[in-house]
Every structure is written in C-alpha cells, then in structure tokens.
C-alpha cells in the first residue's frame, strides 16, 4: 500500500464546478434563485476546506449522518467524507480511480461503493488529510468500520460515536453522554471550545429546517407536483452538510417559496404529469441528469421519498442543545430503514404516505452494496401491493457506473411506466 | 380504402416472431431464426407470415414491435415492452391465466395479470444466462444431446444432481464434474439437476410477485416437456401451455396494434 502525495485538485474541481454552475445557472427558471444559493453554499463549503490549512482551521473528517452541527458550533471545519469523495468523482468522472484505490486496500466489490471510494480517495490523497476522523454507528456497519481505516491512512486521531439502536430513554441518555464525551475529546485535541449558545442557535435553526422540509413535502402533494427529480440529492446534501446553518435556512425558504409559486400557478416539475412516483432509497447519483431527462420524457415525477426527505417529527428544543442533537439523530428519515428497527408503524406510514401523495407506483433503487436496506424490499413491495401500487426494483449502484448501463435503466423504467399506463 | 392489418413482431435474439390479425382473429403467423440484422429478420418474419395470406409487405400494415431487438426495427409504428405484450397475448389465448412464465433465449420474465387481464406486476432477470434458453442450449451441448432428448431423459431420473442456479459458468463446471466423476453421475440425474436449476431460479421470481392460478408458460422453452414437468412438480399443479408458446408476445403486440388502430391514433 503506497499512500500518494497530498493533492487539492479534486476539491478545487468541486469549487470550480460549483462556481461554473452558479454562473451558468442552468436550472429551470422557477427554481433559479434556490439553485444559485445551493451552488454558492457548495462553493463556500469546499473553499473553507481548501483554505483551512492556511487559515489555521482544524479539519474534522466525518462519515454520513454524523452530527455536523457540533463541529460548526465549535468552529471546526467539517469534511463530509462520502459527499466530498463523490462530488469530486462525479464532477471529474473519476469514480473508477477511487474505486480502484479502495480495491488496492483490499475492500471487496461487495462492500458499499461510497465507502470503498472514500477509502480509495484517502489512499490517493484526493481528499486533504484531516486533523481528526469522526465516525459513528449511524448508519451502517460500513460507516462503523470506515473511520478506523481512514485514521490509519491519514495517521490521525479519531473518535467513534456510538449511537444506540433503539430510541428508549436510557439509550437516548447514553447517546447524550457519548456526545458530551466526544465534545471533551474535540476540545482537548483542537484547543477549540464548544460555544453552547451557538449550538442552541443551530438547534433552533435545525428545528426550523425540519419545518421547512415538511412544508416542501406538503407542497409536493400538489397535482401536478412541482419538485424536479434532481432536487432530491440537493435536499439530502443540504441536511448532510449544512445542519443548522443560516445559508441552509435561506436555501430551504427560497425553495419553499418557489415551489409554492409553482403550485399556485398550477405548474408541475414536468410538462405533463403522467406518473406520480414514490422513490425508495437513492437512484444512481451519477445518472442524475439522465434520470431527470427520463422524468421529463415520460412525465414521471418523484413526489415523495419517505425514507430520505420526508421528516415526520420535529420539536427540537434549543434550551436543551445536546439532547436535541441526540433527538435529531433519531428523527432523520434514513435511520428508519438503514439503521432500524423497521417497525410495522413505519410500513403503515409508507402506505399512508402513498395515499396522501396520490402515488401511482414506487421505484426501489436497490443499491447492491447496501444489504441491510435491500433486505426490506419485499416488505415495502408487499404493503404497497396491498393497496394496488406496483413497485419496481432496480438493482443498481449509487456511484459505480459499471453495474448498469443507461440503456438498461431506461428499458426498466419504460417497462414500468408501461405497466402503470396499462392499469 | 382497405383497412390496415394489425401486425405484432417479437424480435428475440434467437427467433423472430410475427403475427398478423384481421377483424376475425389470427390471419397468419411465422417464427423464423433471427439473423445478425434485427430489422432484416423482422421484415423476413412478416413477409413469411404474409405469404400465407396473399398480402404484400406494404404500407397497409400497422406494426407494433417488442422484444430485445424492437428498437432496431425502423419500420415499426410503435414499440411496447415484452411484459405488456405477453399479458395481452396470454389473456387473449388463456383468459384464466393470472401468472405467466416466459423463458426466452437471453432472459426470463414472470408476469402477473389482474382479473381484467391487464399486466399488474412482473419480475425478470437478465444479469446472467442461468435460467434462460441459452443456458439450456449450452447444457445440451455439454450433454451431447438435443433439447428434445434431454427432455425425454429427464423423466427417467431417479435422483437430482446439484447444479447451481446463480451462474451459468459455475453451473457448466459443475455439470462437467458430474460427467467426469468416477463413477459418473447418471445423465438423467444431471439433466434433472439442470432443469431444477432453471426452475428454482424462476420460482423465486414467481414467489416474489405472488403465485396465483392459473399459471402458464410461454417462450420456446415451454416446448420442453421435461422442464415443464419440473415446474409442475414445484407448483403442485399443471401449467397451461399455449399452442404456439413462442408467438404469444408477438400476438400481444398484434393486439396492441389492433387496439391502436381502433382508437384511430
């Protein structure tokens, strides 16, 4: 194993691409303002990461669903490892290079590709060396093990945040204790102190964000539904990278207002809405533009993603910041299927959601590297079939383009749309 | 003006099927071996069917194409998915069918029909040749016999050899090892194992979308009585086999053409 010299070209590529998109602003006219805010946020996030070494910033690499708000409150520069890796790979089209790096580390093809890729990215020094690695049991076993490898590759200290499985009082109390322990660790390591007032402000904003996300979901119930396919990944990355941040508030408020205006004008995300789709799990990220094209071509709109963008519960309390950070980790929609337990209540909710959003069909993007979520496919299919909603399962990979061709995906979706039309 | 004839085409990798309908029913049909050029095969299949009617291949046809090569047929008026066409064709031939298994050369598909005969769900696998017609052809070559002979031998099996259902290449290695072990596994038992590997693979797809009687089997593999028998053992009841199981999807495509003509679009 040979660790390469440190590079900054990949991060630079994200910044340049974000600025370029910002200048060109190719989004549909109705969503131009929110899109501009989004790409400005990305450019700022990665510029801060690039400039951290010169400005004396302390960089914390972290895995997905890590409570980044704590880092912001401590003035620590966050680096979301999965998203940074894959944004760099997709802007440069270099997924193969990063996955090959993962393979060099001995990670088998059956392992989650985002984690294989991020390990490869650190091996190849495509990501900057962090001052600390932070990872947690959220949201899968891959996340739980990734951190150790990243620590080793970067020869940096790290902290594993143990988030319990169930949401009972003793377990939530335990998690609050873990968060406190991690803050102590970070204070000692970085010399930066937790600013509790700032954390409280962020908790208040996170609560506002949940409300805004709920309002956005509510607007998507409209017929025709106003939210475009490509917006899905944007909504995810806003919560993953900017929890409790004022720019995220601005983005979500602007998006909500734009969608509300579209609903008022009776304008949908596609020219003529024919199929209202429930999306389960995440479609291949590298096919985002292609799927948007198919969405337009067939009038198929993803109106709801119950496992990812649909926040069911809020109620964070700024006067109890740490408890609220702990609570939020149990509210994130992804934890329902990816961390569990997947309860009967959740399945019932999915059925109700399908009705509320007037769903015609569901598409389960079966990410082959995520075996614990794929185990739930039949459960979702059965409950949806009971209310006469067909579900298409597409075996795919989030980032590895060698698994499916665009033609294959097109063929599968066309066949499914035909089925929906037939009914 | 003469009424347009409704034509259905199923362009598969091994065979191309054409069905011509008129107001009263099936006017003609043809099944030919596919060549390298899907469009030429499609034209040849239609021409062969039309020979039986005295009609010419001209503009007075409305053609719906399905199957793996459908998109290559530039003269078709529309394309439809195989699942939709299978459902249409089967409901026309066997209205009681609620579940159908179609084993083509390169893929296997299971379709579920609702009480109105409409497609309500489906499952297919196309990532590996295991469980397809090509797989059976390869196995026949290994066993040095025709598919018909394999079918006849399968009824004489006393046991069933283990043959994987997940990978055609591994299955081939297993069959070779059965043939060469000392003493060799009886060929009837190997064939029973080969058939079971296809059937067990497809049964998981059937279970995934739900088994409901009546169940039919279509595609060229439906002509293999031995394999159909193994399916029947697994289901615990008899399967329905249409008279021309290879042409069901082409018939469905022709019905779609007819519906389109009736709608005037």
HADDOCK unambig.tbl for C-alpha pairs under 7 A between the chains (distance, minus, plus):
assign (segid A and resid 390 and name CA) (segid B and resid 121 and name CA) 6.43 0.50 0.50
assign (segid A and resid 415 and name CA) (segid B and resid 81 and name CA) 5.44 0.50 0.50
assign (segid A and resid 419 and name CA) (segid B and resid 84 and name CA) 6.88 0.50 0.50
assign (segid A and resid 419 and name CA) (segid B and resid 119 and name CA) 6.22 0.50 0.50
assign (segid A and resid 419 and name CA) (segid B and resid 120 and name CA) 6.78 0.50 0.50
assign (segid A and resid 422 and name CA) (segid B and resid 118 and name CA) 6.60 0.50 0.50
assign (segid A and resid 422 and name CA) (segid B and resid 119 and name CA) 6.78 0.50 0.50
assign (segid A and resid 423 and name CA) (segid B and resid 118 and name CA) 6.62 0.50 0.50
